[in-house]
Amino acid sequence: MSGPGTSVAASRGLLAAVIGMGVLLAVGSLVLVGVLVHRISHPKPAAIAGLDAEPAALAVAAGNGGELVLGEPAGTHVSGMTREREGVLAVALTGGGGPDRVLLWDVQNRRIVGRLVMSPAVAQAVPAP
């Protein structure tokens, strides 16, 4: 049954399949671009891990200025700050008679969500060769 009619029918079927796949590729690409544009223009707020944790020693001073007072000893200095995630600020503290430490500050909820205290390294005796 291989005649001139079957090759024309097979060519038309193949042409229809190629056109159909091309249309599917074009529609899929448009949907992908649409989803990307929507997600970029409507970002979800990032979930901050540890927000339900007990906040560290923090007192909000009375007043309209919204001044925040950390429970850190006198002589403590801020040695650096960096934004970690959406709404979280890492604050490196030194001095004050204690070890160096890093506070994770949730700016939106105005509280500390984590504290990393770096204790001095224990010196280990290394045997001489």
N, C-alpha and C positions, 0 to 999 in steps of 0.2 A: 504494500500500500504506500509506497513512496513514489508519489507523483508530483507533478507541478503544483497541485492544489494544497498538498500538505505542507510544503515548504513556505508557501505564502501564509497559511494559517499559523504556522509556528513563528514566522517572522512578526506577524501581527500580535500574537500573544506575548512574544518577547518584548516588542515595542510597548505594549500596554503595561507590562510589568515594570519596565524601566521608567516609564512616565509616572506610574503609581508610586514607585520608590522615590523618585525625584520630588514629587508633591509631598510625600511623607517627610522627607528630609527638610524641605523648606518650611513646612508647618512646625516640625519639631524644633527647628532653629529659632523660629519666631516665638514659640512658647518659652524656650529657654531664655531668650533675651528679655522677654516680658517678665519672667519670674525674677531674673537678676535685677532689672530696673525696679521692680516692686520691693524687693528686699533691701536694696540700697536706699530707696527713698523712705522706707518704713522699717527702720531697724528695731529689733526687740531689745528691751533693756537686759543687760547681762546679769545673770544670777550670781550673786556674790556668796561664795562658800563661807560658812561660819557666821552668818548674820544672826542666827539664833543663839550663838554662844554668849556666855556671860561677858559683858563688857568689862574691860580692865578699869583700874582706878581712874575715874574721870569725874570731874565736877564742873558743872556749868555755872559760871559766876552770874549773879543777878545783874540785870541791866539790859538796856535795849540794844547794846552793841553786839550781843551774842558772843562775848569773849569766852573762850574755852580755856580751862586750866587743867593740865595734866598732872597726875600725882607723881611727879618726878622730883628727885632731890635738888636742892639749890646747887647751882654750878653746872647743871646739865646744859649741853650745847647741841644744836642741830648741826650735824656734819654733812647731811645730804638729804635730798628728797627726790622721789621719782614717782610717776604715775604708773601703777601696776595694771589695773583693769579699769573698766568703766566705773568711776566713782570711788576708787580705792587709791590711796596715796601711801607710799612707803616712806617713813621718816626715820632716818638713822640718827641716833642720839649717842653722845659720848660725854664722859665726865660725870660730875656729880657724886664721885666717890664709889660708883658702881661700875660693873662691866659695860662694854659697848652693847647697844641693843637697837633693834629695829621694830617700830610700831607700824601695824597696818591700820590705817585710819579710813573708815567709811565716811566720806565727806557728806553724802546726802543724809544719812541717818545720824551724823554727828556723834560717832562713837568708835572706840577701838575694837577691831574684830580679831586682832592677832598680835602676839608679842613674841619676838625672837631675842633671847638673851644669849650673848656670846661670852661664855666663861673663858678665863685664861687657860691656855693649853697646858696640860700637865707635862712637865719635862721628863723625858724618858732617858735613862742612862744608855748610851750607846757604847758597846764594848770596843776597846781599842784593837786595831788589827795586829 
